């Protein structure tokens, strides 16, 4: 699971990091940061859900064996 968490963090850094928004004047950085934060939160919730399902699958497999 730690490997999956590290991969997820790397994906967020490489994909979300370079995104920038322009055309809103002095609010460019605020809007860009807000969008990055919202996307990052959604990805974290999704990643926790996937890891929870993965953990449940592993435990079910061990119990049935």
PDB file of N, H, CA, C and O in Angstrom:
ATOM      1  N   UNK A   1       0.816  -1.197   0.000  1.00  0.00           N
ATOM      2  CA  UNK A   1       0.000   0.000   0.000  1.00  0.00           C
ATOM      3  C   UNK A   1       0.863   1.266   0.000  1.00  0.00           C
ATOM      4  O   UNK A   1       0.479   2.280  -0.581  1.00  0.00           O
ATOM      5  N   UNK A   2       2.022   1.204   0.649  1.00  0.00           N
ATOM      6  H   UNK A   2       2.334   0.380   1.121  1.00  0.00           H
ATOM      7  CA  UNK A   2       2.895   2.378   0.663  1.00  0.00           C
ATOM      8  C   UNK A   2       3.375   2.706  -0.743  1.00  0.00           C
ATOM      9  O   UNK A   2       3.511   3.875  -1.103  1.00  0.00           O
ATOM     10  N   UNK A   3       3.627   1.687  -1.524  1.00  0.00           N
ATOM     11  H   UNK A   3       3.517   0.737  -1.231  1.00  0.00           H
ATOM     12  CA  UNK A   3       4.061   1.918  -2.906  1.00  0.00           C
ATOM     13  C   UNK A   3       2.958   2.622  -3.684  1.00  0.00           C
ATOM     14  O   UNK A   3       3.225   3.537  -4.463  1.00  0.00           O
ATOM     15  N   UNK A   4       1.715   2.191  -3.467  1.00  0.00           N
ATOM     16  H   UNK A   4       1.498   1.448  -2.834  1.00  0.00           H
ATOM     17  CA  UNK A   4       0.598   2.838  -4.150  1.00  0.00           C
ATOM     18  C   UNK A   4       0.457   4.302  -3.728  1.00  0.00           C
ATOM     19  O   UNK A   4       0.165   5.167  -4.554  1.00  0.00           O
ATOM     20  N   UNK A   5       0.665   4.572  -2.443  1.00  0.00           N
ATOM     21  H   UNK A   5       0.903   3.870  -1.772  1.00  0.00           H
ATOM     22  CA  UNK A   5       0.597   5.957  -1.969  1.00  0.00           C
ATOM     23  C   UNK A   5       1.701   6.820  -2.583  1.00  0.00           C
ATOM     24  O   UNK A   5       1.463   7.966  -2.963  1.00  0.00           O
ATOM     25  N   UNK A   6       2.894   6.264  -2.675  1.00  0.00           N
ATOM     26  H   UNK A   6       3.087   5.333  -2.367  1.00  0.00           H
ATOM     27  CA  UNK A   6       4.001   7.012  -3.284  1.00  0.00           C
ATOM     28  C   UNK A   6       3.755   7.256  -4.776  1.00  0.00           C
ATOM     29  O   UNK A   6       4.041   8.339  -5.286  1.00  0.00           O
ATOM     30  N   UNK A   7       3.236   6.265  -5.460  1.00  0.00           N
ATOM     31  H   UNK A   7       3.003   5.385  -5.046  1.00  0.00           H
ATOM     32  CA  UNK A   7       2.912   6.438  -6.879  1.00  0.00           C
ATOM     33  C   UNK A   7       1.847   7.517  -7.044  1.00  0.00           C
ATOM     34  O   UNK A   7       1.954   8.366  -7.928  1.00  0.00           O
ATOM     35  N   UNK A   8       0.828   7.486  -6.201  1.00  0.00           N
ATOM     36  H   UNK A   8       0.741   6.796  -5.483  1.00  0.00           H
ATOM     37  CA  UNK A   8      -0.234   8.498  -6.273  1.00  0.00           C
ATOM     38  C   UNK A   8       0.302   9.897  -6.022  1.00  0.00           C
ATOM     39  O   UNK A   8      -0.090  10.844  -6.704  1.00  0.00           O
ATOM     40  N   UNK A   9       1.199  10.035  -5.046  1.00  0.00           N
ATOM     41  H   UNK A   9       1.517   9.266  -4.492  1.00  0.00           H
ATOM     42  CA  UNK A   9       1.811  11.345  -4.775  1.00  0.00           C
ATOM     43  C   UNK A   9       2.648  11.820  -5.938  1.00  0.00           C
ATOM     44  O   UNK A   9       2.637  13.004  -6.276  1.00  0.00           O
ATOM     45  N   UNK A  10       3.378  10.901  -6.557  1.00  0.00           N
ATOM     46  H   UNK A  10       3.387   9.939  -6.283  1.00  0.00           H
ATOM     47  CA  UNK A  10       4.178  11.264  -7.727  1.00  0.00           C
ATOM     48  C   UNK A  10       3.330  11.703  -8.894  1.00  0.00           C
ATOM     49  O   UNK A  10       3.686  12.635  -9.615  1.00  0.00           O
ATOM     50  N   UNK A  11       2.211  11.036  -9.083  1.00  0.00           N
ATOM     51  H   UNK A  11       1.922  10.279  -8.497  1.00  0.00           H
ATOM     52  CA  UNK A  11       1.297  11.422 -10.169  1.00  0.00           C
ATOM     53  C   UNK A  11       0.745  12.816  -9.921  1.00  0.00           C
ATOM     54  O   UNK A  11       0.688  13.634 -10.839  1.00  0.00           O
ATOM     55  N   UNK A  12       0.341  13.090  -8.697  1.00  0.00           N
ATOM     56  H   UNK A  12       0.387  12.425  -7.951  1.00  0.00           H
ATOM     57  CA  UNK A  12      -0.210  14.414  -8.381  1.00  0.00           C
ATOM     58  C   UNK A  12       0.835  15.501  -8.615  1.00  0.00           C
ATOM     59  O   UNK A  12       0.529  16.555  -9.170  1.00  0.00           O
ATOM     60  N   UNK A  13       2.061  15.241  -8.192  1.00  0.00           N
ATOM     61  H   UNK A  13       2.310  14.384  -7.740  1.00  0.00           H
ATOM     62  CA  UNK A  13       3.116  16.250  -8.343  1.00  0.00           C
ATOM     63  C   UNK A  13       3.432  16.493  -9.817  1.00  0.00           C
ATOM     64  O   UNK A  13       3.583  17.639 -10.239  1.00  0.00           O
ATOM     65  N   UNK A  14       3.533  15.422 -10.600  1.00  0.00           N
ATOM     66  H   UNK A  14       3.410  14.491 -10.258  1.00  0.00           H
ATOM     67  CA  UNK A  14       3.908  15.594 -12.004  1.00  0.00           C
ATOM     68  C   UNK A  14       2.770  16.100 -12.871  1.00  0.00           C
ATOM     69  O   UNK A  14       3.017  16.777 -13.869  1.00  0.00           O
ATOM     70  N   UNK A  15       1.541  15.793 -12.519  1.00  0.00           N
ATOM     71  H   UNK A  15       1.341  15.243 -11.708  1.00  0.00           H
ATOM     72  CA  UNK A  15       0.403  16.223 -13.333  1.00  0.00           C
ATOM     73  C   UNK A  15      -0.135  17.578 -12.884  1.00  0.00           C
ATOM     74  O   UNK A  15      -0.343  18.466 -13.712  1.00  0.00           O
ATOM     75  N   UNK A  16      -0.361  17.745 -11.583  1.00  0.00           N
ATOM     76  H   UNK A  16      -0.192  17.025 -10.911  1.00  0.00           H
ATOM     77  CA  UNK A  16      -0.956  18.991 -11.088  1.00  0.00           C
ATOM     78  C   UNK A  16       0.051  20.124 -10.946  1.00  0.00           C
ATOM     79  O   UNK A  16      -0.310  21.291 -11.096  1.00  0.00           O
ATOM     80  N   UNK A  17       1.287  19.804 -10.662  1.00  0.00           N
ATOM     81  H   UNK A  17       1.580  18.856 -10.540  1.00  0.00           H
ATOM     82  CA  UNK A  17       2.300  20.830 -10.432  1.00  0.00           C
ATOM     83  C   UNK A  17       2.466  21.824 -11.572  1.00  0.00           C
ATOM     84  O   UNK A  17       2.455  23.030 -11.328  1.00  0.00           O
ATOM     85  N   UNK A  18       2.618  21.363 -12.802  1.00  0.00           N
ATOM     86  H   UNK A  18       2.627  20.382 -13.000  1.00  0.00           H
ATOM     87  CA  UNK A  18       2.870  22.299 -13.901  1.00  0.00           C
ATOM     88  C   UNK A  18       1.650  23.088 -14.380  1.00  0.00           C
ATOM     89  O   UNK A  18       1.799  24.003 -15.190  1.00  0.00           O
ATOM     90  N   UNK A  19       0.467  22.764 -13.908  1.00  0.00           N
ATOM     91  H   UNK A  19       0.345  22.021 -13.249  1.00  0.00           H
ATOM     92  CA  UNK A  19      -0.743  23.458 -14.376  1.00  0.00           C
ATOM     93  C   UNK A  19      -0.717  24.907 -13.911  1.00  0.00           C
ATOM     94  O   UNK A  19      -0.462  25.195 -12.741  1.00  0.00           O
ATOM     95  N   UNK A  20      -0.986  25.816 -14.847  1.00  0.00           N
ATOM     96  H   UNK A  20      -1.193  25.582 -15.797  1.00  0.00           H
ATOM     97  CA  UNK A  20      -1.103  27.232 -14.487  1.00  0.00           C
ATOM     98  C   UNK A  20      -2.252  27.847 -15.278  1.00  0.00           C
ATOM     99  O   UNK A  20      -2.522  27.461 -16.415  1.00  0.00           O
ATOM    100  N   UNK A  21      -2.910  28.794 -14.661  1.00  0.00           N
ATOM    101  H   UNK A  21      -2.691  29.107 -13.737  1.00  0.00           H
ATOM    102  CA  UNK A  21      -4.046  29.476 -15.256  1.00  0.00           C
ATOM    103  C   UNK A  21      -3.633  30.923 -15.494  1.00  0.00           C
ATOM    104  O   UNK A  21      -2.988  31.535 -14.643  1.00  0.00           O
ATOM    105  N   UNK A  22      -4.000  31.463 -16.638  1.00  0.00           N
ATOM    106  H   UNK A  22      -4.524  30.965 -17.329  1.00  0.00           H
ATOM    107  CA  UNK A  22      -3.702  32.871 -16.904  1.00  0.00           C
ATOM    108  C   UNK A  22      -4.921  33.535 -17.520  1.00  0.00           C
ATOM    109  O   UNK A  22      -5.818  32.867 -18.035  1.00  0.00           O
ATOM    110  N   UNK A  23      -4.936  34.826 -17.461  1.00  0.00           N
ATOM    111  H   UNK A  23      -4.207  35.368 -17.043  1.00  0.00           H
ATOM    112  CA  UNK A  23      -6.036  35.591 -18.031  1.00  0.00           C
ATOM    113  C   UNK A  23      -6.951  36.223 -17.001  1.00  0.00           C
ATOM    114  O   UNK A  23      -7.933  36.868 -17.370  1.00  0.00           O
ATOM    115  N   UNK A  24      -6.660  36.057 -15.729  1.00  0.00           N
ATOM    116  H   UNK A  24      -5.862  35.533 -15.430  1.00  0.00           H
ATOM    117  CA  UNK A  24      -7.493  36.624 -14.677  1.00  0.00           C
ATOM    118  C   UNK A  24      -6.762  37.699 -13.882  1.00  0.00           C
ATOM    119  O   UNK A  24      -7.188  38.060 -12.785  1.00  0.00           O
ATOM    120  N   UNK A  25      -5.680  38.203 -14.424  1.00  0.00           N
ATOM    121  H   UNK A  25      -5.335  37.909 -15.316  1.00  0.00           H
ATOM    122  CA  UNK A  25      -4.942  39.284 -13.791  1.00  0.00           C
ATOM    123  C   UNK A  25      -4.242  38.852 -12.530  1.00  0.00           C
ATOM    124  O   UNK A  25      -3.497  37.872 -12.520  1.00  0.00           O
ATOM    125  N   UNK A  26      -4.487  39.591 -11.461  1.00  0.00           N
ATOM    126  H   UNK A  26      -5.093  40.387 -11.469  1.00  0.00           H
ATOM    127  CA  UNK A  26      -3.804  39.318 -10.197  1.00  0.00           C
ATOM    128  C   UNK A  26      -4.337  38.076  -9.483  1.00  0.00           C
ATOM    129  O   UNK A  26      -3.746  37.627  -8.501  1.00  0.00           O
ATOM    130  N   UNK A  27      -5.441  37.522  -9.965  1.00  0.00           N
ATOM    131  H   UNK A  27      -5.921  37.887 -10.763  1.00  0.00           H
ATOM    132  CA  UNK A  27      -6.027  36.345  -9.329  1.00  0.00           C
ATOM    133  C   UNK A  27      -5.586  35.032  -9.976  1.00  0.00           C
ATOM    134  O   UNK A  27      -6.107  33.972  -9.630  1.00  0.00           O
ATOM    135  N   UNK A  28      -4.642  35.088 -10.902  1.00  0.00           N
ATOM    136  H   UNK A  28      -4.219  35.949 -11.184  1.00  0.00           H
ATOM    137  CA  UNK A  28      -4.167  33.885 -11.589  1.00  0.00           C
ATOM    138  C   UNK A  28      -3.671  32.827 -10.607  1.00  0.00           C
ATOM    139  O   UNK A  28      -4.062  31.663 -10.698  1.00  0.00           O
ATOM    140  N   UNK A  29      -2.825  33.220  -9.682  1.00  0.00           N
ATOM    141  H   UNK A  29      -2.508  34.165  -9.608  1.00  0.00           H
ATOM    142  CA  UNK A  29      -2.258  32.259  -8.736  1.00  0.00           C
ATOM    143  C   UNK A  29      -3.304  31.726  -7.770  1.00  0.00           C
ATOM    144  O   UNK A  29      -3.266  30.553  -7.397  1.00  0.00           O
ATOM    145  N   UNK A  30      -4.237  32.579  -7.363  1.00  0.00           N
ATOM    146  H   UNK A  30      -4.267  33.531  -7.666  1.00  0.00           H
ATOM    147  CA  UNK A  30      -5.281  32.150  -6.426  1.00  0.00           C
ATOM    148  C   UNK A  30      -6.192  31.123  -7.090  1.00  0.00           C
ATOM    149  O   UNK A  30      -6.510  30.095  -6.492  1.00  0.00           O
ATOM    150  N   UNK A  31      -6.607  31.395  -8.310  1.00  0.00           N
ATOM    151  H   UNK A  31      -6.348  32.230  -8.796  1.00  0.00           H
ATOM    152  CA  UNK A  31      -7.489  30.472  -9.030  1.00  0.00           C
ATOM    153  C   UNK A  31      -6.757  29.177  -9.340  1.00  0.00           C
ATOM    154  O   UNK A  31      -7.317  28.092  -9.182  1.00  0.00           O
ATOM    155  N   UNK A  32      -5.517  29.284  -9.777  1.00  0.00           N
ATOM    156  H   UNK A  32      -5.063  30.166  -9.904  1.00  0.00           H
ATOM    157  CA  UNK A  32      -4.725  28.096 -10.084  1.00  0.00           C
ATOM    158  C   UNK A  32      -4.539  27.229  -8.840  1.00  0.00           C
ATOM    159  O   UNK A  32      -4.705  26.011  -8.905  1.00  0.00           O
ATOM    160  N   UNK A  33      -4.202  27.838  -7.728  1.00  0.00           N
ATOM    161  H   UNK A  33      -4.068  28.828  -7.676  1.00  0.00           H
ATOM    162  CA  UNK A  33      -4.026  27.096  -6.475  1.00  0.00           C
ATOM    163  C   UNK A  33      -5.334  26.472  -6.011  1.00  0.00           C
ATOM    164  O   UNK A  33      -5.343  25.343  -5.520  1.00  0.00           O
ATOM    165  N   UNK A  34      -6.428  27.190  -6.162  1.00  0.00           N
ATOM    166  H   UNK A  34      -6.420  28.107  -6.561  1.00  0.00           H
ATOM    167  CA  UNK A  34      -7.733  26.660  -5.768  1.00  0.00           C
ATOM    168  C   UNK A  34      -8.116  25.436  -6.584  1.00  0.00           C
ATOM    169  O   UNK A  34      -8.601  24.444  -6.040  1.00  0.00           O
ATOM    170  N   UNK A  35      -7.897  25.509  -7.887  1.00  0.00           N
ATOM    171  H   UNK A  35      -7.503  26.314  -8.329  1.00  0.00           H
ATOM    172  CA  UNK A  35      -8.207  24.375  -8.755  1.00  0.00           C
ATOM    173  C   UNK A  35      -7.318  23.183  -8.413  1.00  0.00           C
ATOM    174  O   UNK A  35      -7.797  22.051  -8.342  1.00  0.00           O
ATOM    175  N   UNK A  36      -6.033  23.432  -8.201  1.00  0.00           N
ATOM    176  H   UNK A  36      -5.644  24.352  -8.258  1.00  0.00           H
ATOM    177  CA  UNK A  36      -5.111  22.354  -7.823  1.00  0.00           C
ATOM    178  C   UNK A  36      -5.523  21.716  -6.505  1.00  0.00           C
ATOM    179  O   UNK A  36      -5.474  20.494  -6.363  1.00  0.00           O
ATOM    180  N   UNK A  37      -5.926  22.532  -5.547  1.00  0.00           N
ATOM    181  H   UNK A  37      -5.966  23.524  -5.663  1.00  0.00           H
ATOM    182  CA  UNK A  37      -6.331  22.002  -4.242  1.00  0.00           C
ATOM    183  C   UNK A  37      -7.587  21.147  -4.354  1.00  0.00           C
ATOM    184  O   UNK A  37      -7.667  20.077  -3.750  1.00  0.00           O
ATOM    185  N   UNK A  38      -8.561  21.610  -5.118  1.00  0.00           N
ATOM    186  H   UNK A  38      -8.497  22.479  -5.608  1.00  0.00           H
ATOM    187  CA  UNK A  38      -9.806  20.849  -5.288  1.00  0.00           C
ATOM    188  C   UNK A  38      -9.532  19.517  -5.980  1.00  0.00           C
ATOM    189  O   UNK A  38     -10.036  18.479  -5.552  1.00  0.00           O
ATOM    190  N   UNK A  39      -8.737  19.542  -7.043  1.00  0.00           N
ATOM    191  H   UNK A  39      -8.328  20.386  -7.391  1.00  0.00           H
ATOM    192  CA  UNK A  39      -8.409  18.307  -7.758  1.00  0.00           C
ATOM    193  C   UNK A  39      -7.620  17.368  -6.855  1.00  0.00           C
ATOM    194  O   UNK A  39      -7.860  16.160  -6.859  1.00  0.00           O
ATOM    195  N   UNK A  40      -6.682  17.906  -6.083  1.00  0.00           N
ATOM    196  H   UNK A  40      -6.487  18.887  -6.080  1.00  0.00           H
ATOM    197  CA  UNK A  40      -5.886  17.070  -5.181  1.00  0.00           C
ATOM    198  C   UNK A  40      -6.766  16.417  -4.116  1.00  0.00           C
ATOM    199  O   UNK A  40      -6.573  15.243  -3.799  1.00  0.00           O
ATOM    200  N   UNK A  41      -7.715  17.146  -3.566  1.00  0.00           N
ATOM    201  H   UNK A  41      -7.871  18.100  -3.824  1.00  0.00           H
ATOM    202  CA  UNK A  41      -8.617  16.588  -2.558  1.00  0.00           C
ATOM    203  C   UNK A  41      -9.475  15.483  -3.157  1.00  0.00           C
ATOM    204  O   UNK A  41      -9.670  14.439  -2.534  1.00  0.00           O
ATOM    205  N   UNK A  42      -9.984  15.707  -4.356  1.00  0.00           N
ATOM    206  H   UNK A  42      -9.826  16.555  -4.862  1.00  0.00           H
ATOM    207  CA  UNK A  42     -10.783  14.681  -5.024  1.00  0.00           C
ATOM    208  C   UNK A  42      -9.946  13.429  -5.277  1.00  0.00           C
ATOM    209  O   UNK A  42     -10.417  12.311  -5.067  1.00  0.00           O
ATOM    210  N   UNK A  43      -8.708  13.617  -5.729  1.00  0.00           N
ATOM    211  H   UNK A  43      -8.326  14.525  -5.900  1.00  0.00           H
ATOM    212  CA  UNK A  43      -7.840  12.468  -5.978  1.00  0.00           C
ATOM    213  C   UNK A  43      -7.494  11.721  -4.695  1.00  0.00           C
ATOM    214  O   UNK A  43      -7.398  10.494  -4.705  1.00  0.00           O
ATOM    215  N   UNK A  44      -7.307  12.439  -3.595  1.00  0.00           N
ATOM    216  H   UNK A  44      -7.385  13.435  -3.587  1.00  0.00           H
ATOM    217  CA  UNK A  44      -7.018  11.784  -2.314  1.00  0.00           C
ATOM    218  C   UNK A  44      -8.217  10.953  -1.863  1.00  0.00           C
ATOM    219  O   UNK A  44      -8.052   9.816  -1.420  1.00  0.00           O
ATOM    220  N   UNK A  45      -9.406  11.508  -1.973  1.00  0.00           N
ATOM    221  H   UNK A  45      -9.540  12.431  -2.333  1.00  0.00           H
ATOM    222  CA  UNK A  45     -10.611  10.762  -1.586  1.00  0.00           C
ATOM    223  C   UNK A  45     -10.758   9.518  -2.465  1.00  0.00           C
ATOM    224  O   UNK A  45     -11.063   8.437  -1.962  1.00  0.00           O
ATOM    225  N   UNK A  46     -10.546   9.667  -3.757  1.00  0.00           N
ATOM    226  H   UNK A  46     -10.298  10.545  -4.165  1.00  0.00           H
ATOM    227  CA  UNK A  46     -10.629   8.537  -4.671  1.00  0.00           C
ATOM    228  C   UNK A  46      -9.565   7.489  -4.348  1.00  0.00           C
ATOM    229  O   UNK A  46      -9.845   6.291  -4.367  1.00  0.00           O
ATOM    230  N   UNK A  47      -8.352   7.938  -4.053  1.00  0.00           N
ATOM    231  H   UNK A  47      -8.124   8.911  -4.038  1.00  0.00           H
ATOM    232  CA  UNK A  47      -7.258   7.021  -3.745  1.00  0.00           C
ATOM    233  C   UNK A  47      -7.528   6.262  -2.450  1.00  0.00           C
ATOM    234  O   UNK A  47      -7.251   5.065  -2.376  1.00  0.00           O
ATOM    235  N   UNK A  48      -8.060   6.926  -1.434  1.00  0.00           N
ATOM    236  H   UNK A  48      -8.285   7.898  -1.494  1.00  0.00           H
ATOM    237  CA  UNK A  48      -8.404   6.258  -0.173  1.00  0.00           C
ATOM    238  C   UNK A  48      -9.492   5.223  -0.416  1.00  0.00           C
ATOM    239  O   UNK A  48      -9.453   4.136   0.161  1.00  0.00           O
ATOM    240  N   UNK A  49     -10.454   5.548  -1.258  1.00  0.00           N
ATOM    241  H   UNK A  49     -10.485   6.431  -1.727  1.00  0.00           H
ATOM    242  CA  UNK A  49     -11.519   4.599  -1.598  1.00  0.00           C
ATOM    243  C   UNK A  49     -10.943   3.365  -2.285  1.00  0.00           C
ATOM    244  O   UNK A  49     -11.302   2.238  -1.944  1.00  0.00           O
ATOM    245  N   UNK A  50     -10.052   3.573  -3.252  1.00  0.00           N
ATOM    246  H   UNK A  50      -9.760   4.488  -3.530  1.00  0.00           H
ATOM    247  CA  UNK A  50      -9.430   2.454  -3.965  1.00  0.00           C
ATOM    248  C   UNK A  50      -8.603   1.602  -3.002  1.00  0.00           C
ATOM    249  O   UNK A  50      -8.686   0.374  -3.038  1.00  0.00           O
ATOM    250  N   UNK A  51      -7.814   2.235  -2.151  1.00  0.00           N
ATOM    251  H   UNK A  51      -7.746   3.232  -2.122  1.00  0.00           H
ATOM    252  CA  UNK A  51      -7.006   1.479  -1.194  1.00  0.00           C
ATOM    253  C   UNK A  51      -7.875   0.716  -0.198  1.00  0.00           C
ATOM    254  O   UNK A  51      -7.519  -0.388   0.213  1.00  0.00           O
ATOM    255  N   UNK A  52      -9.001   1.291   0.191  1.00  0.00           N
ATOM    256  H   UNK A  52      -9.290   2.188  -0.142  1.00  0.00           H
ATOM    257  CA  UNK A  52      -9.920   0.612   1.093  1.00  0.00           C
ATOM    258  C   UNK A  52     -10.497  -0.636   0.437  1.00  0.00           C
ATOM    259  O   UNK A  52     -10.578  -1.691   1.067  1.00  0.00           O
ATOM    260  N   UNK A  53     -10.891  -0.519  -0.808  1.00  0.00           N
ATOM    261  H   UNK A  53     -10.825   0.338  -1.319  1.00  0.00           H
ATOM    262  CA  UNK A  53     -11.414  -1.672  -1.539  1.00  0.00           C
ATOM    263  C   UNK A  53     -10.331  -2.736  -1.722  1.00  0.00           C
ATOM    264  O   UNK A  53     -10.599  -3.932  -1.603  1.00  0.00           O
ATOM    265  N   UNK A  54      -9.110  -2.293  -2.013  1.00  0.00           N
ATOM    266  H   UNK A  54      -8.893  -1.322  -2.110  1.00  0.00           H
ATOM    267  CA  UNK A  54      -7.988  -3.212  -2.187  1.00  0.00           C
ATOM    268  C   UNK A  54      -7.706  -3.960  -0.889  1.00  0.00           C
ATOM    269  O   UNK A  54      -7.476  -5.170  -0.909  1.00  0.00           O
ATOM    270  N   UNK A  55      -7.721  -3.257   0.234  1.00  0.00           N
ATOM    271  H   UNK A  55      -7.907  -2.274   0.251  1.00  0.00           H
ATOM    272  CA  UNK A  55      -7.489  -3.869   1.545  1.00  0.00           C
ATOM    273  C   UNK A  55      -8.594  -4.875   1.862  1.00  0.00           C
ATOM    274  O   UNK A  55      -8.316  -5.971   2.349  1.00  0.00           O
ATOM    275  N   UNK A  56      -9.827  -4.510   1.591  1.00  0.00           N
ATOM    276  H   UNK A  56     -10.053  -3.620   1.196  1.00  0.00           H
ATOM    277  CA  UNK A  56     -10.954  -5.402   1.858  1.00  0.00           C
ATOM    278  C   UNK A  56     -10.835  -6.665   1.009  1.00  0.00           C
ATOM    279  O   UNK A  56     -11.119  -7.764   1.487  1.00  0.00           O
ATOM    280  N   UNK A  57     -10.420  -6.517  -0.235  1.00  0.00           N
ATOM    281  H   UNK A  57     -10.189  -5.625  -0.624  1.00  0.00           H
ATOM    282  CA  UNK A  57     -10.252  -7.664  -1.122  1.00  0.00           C
ATOM    283  C   UNK A  57      -9.159  -8.601  -0.600  1.00  0.00           C
ATOM    284  O   UNK A  57      -9.316  -9.821  -0.633  1.00  0.00           O
ATOM    285  N   UNK A  58      -8.052  -8.027  -0.118  1.00  0.00           N
ATOM    286  H   UNK A  58      -7.924  -7.035  -0.091  1.00  0.00           H
ATOM    287  CA  UNK A  58      -6.950  -8.847   0.413  1.00  0.00           C
ATOM    288  C   UNK A  58      -7.403  -9.616   1.653  1.00  0.00           C
ATOM    289  O   UNK A  58      -7.121 -10.807   1.780  1.00  0.00           O
ATOM    290  N   UNK A  59      -8.105  -8.940   2.566  1.00  0.00           N
ATOM    291  H   UNK A  59      -8.334  -7.972   2.462  1.00  0.00           H
ATOM    292  CA  UNK A  59      -8.554  -9.614   3.786  1.00  0.00           C
ATOM    293  C   UNK A  59      -9.584 -10.682   3.486  1.00  0.00           C
ATOM    294  O   UNK A  59      -9.564 -11.742   4.110  1.00  0.00           O
ATOM    295  N   UNK A  60     -10.490 -10.432   2.542  1.00  0.00           N
ATOM    296  H   UNK A  60     -10.506  -9.570   2.035  1.00  0.00           H
ATOM    297  CA  UNK A  60     -11.474 -11.439   2.159  1.00  0.00           C
ATOM    298  C   UNK A  60     -10.783 -12.659   1.563  1.00  0.00           C
ATOM    299  O   UNK A  60     -11.184 -13.796   1.813  1.00  0.00           O
ATOM    300  N   UNK A  61      -9.748 -12.414   0.777  1.00  0.00           N
ATOM    301  H   UNK A  61      -9.423 -11.491   0.574  1.00  0.00           H
ATOM    302  CA  UNK A  61      -9.006 -13.505   0.160  1.00  0.00           C
ATOM    303  C   UNK A  61      -8.312 -14.340   1.228  1.00  0.00           C
ATOM    304  O   UNK A  61      -8.293 -15.567   1.136  1.00  0.00           O
ATOM    305  N   UNK A  62      -7.735 -13.685   2.252  1.00  0.00           N
ATOM    306  H   UNK A  62      -7.750 -12.688   2.327  1.00  0.00           H
ATOM    307  CA  UNK A  62      -7.038 -14.390   3.315  1.00  0.00           C
ATOM    308  C   UNK A  62      -8.023 -15.184   4.192  1.00  0.00           C
ATOM    309  O   UNK A  62      -7.707 -16.291   4.626  1.00  0.00           O
ATOM    310  N   UNK A  63      -9.176 -14.638   4.444  1.00  0.00           N
ATOM    311  H   UNK A  63      -9.432 -13.738   4.092  1.00  0.00           H
ATOM    312  CA  UNK A  63     -10.171 -15.306   5.290  1.00  0.00           C
ATOM    313  C   UNK A  63     -10.708 -16.547   4.591  1.00  0.00           C
ATOM    314  O   UNK A  63     -10.904 -17.584   5.225  1.00  0.00           O
ATOM    315  N   UNK A  64     -10.945 -16.445   3.293  1.00  0.00           N
ATOM    316  H   UNK A  64     -10.786 -15.603   2.778  1.00  0.00           H
ATOM    317  CA  UNK A  64     -11.505 -17.582   2.568  1.00  0.00           C
ATOM    318  C   UNK A  64     -10.488 -18.695   2.314  1.00  0.00           C
ATOM    319  O   UNK A  64     -10.871 -19.816   1.980  1.00  0.00           O
ATOM    320  N   UNK A  65      -9.209 -18.396   2.468  1.00  0.00           N
ATOM    321  H   UNK A  65      -8.899 -17.485   2.739  1.00  0.00           H
ATOM    322  CA  UNK A  65      -8.183 -19.418   2.225  1.00  0.00           C
ATOM    323  C   UNK A  65      -8.000 -20.347   3.392  1.00  0.00           C
ATOM    324  O   UNK A  65      -7.172 -21.256   3.334  1.00  0.00           O
TER     325      UNK A  65
END
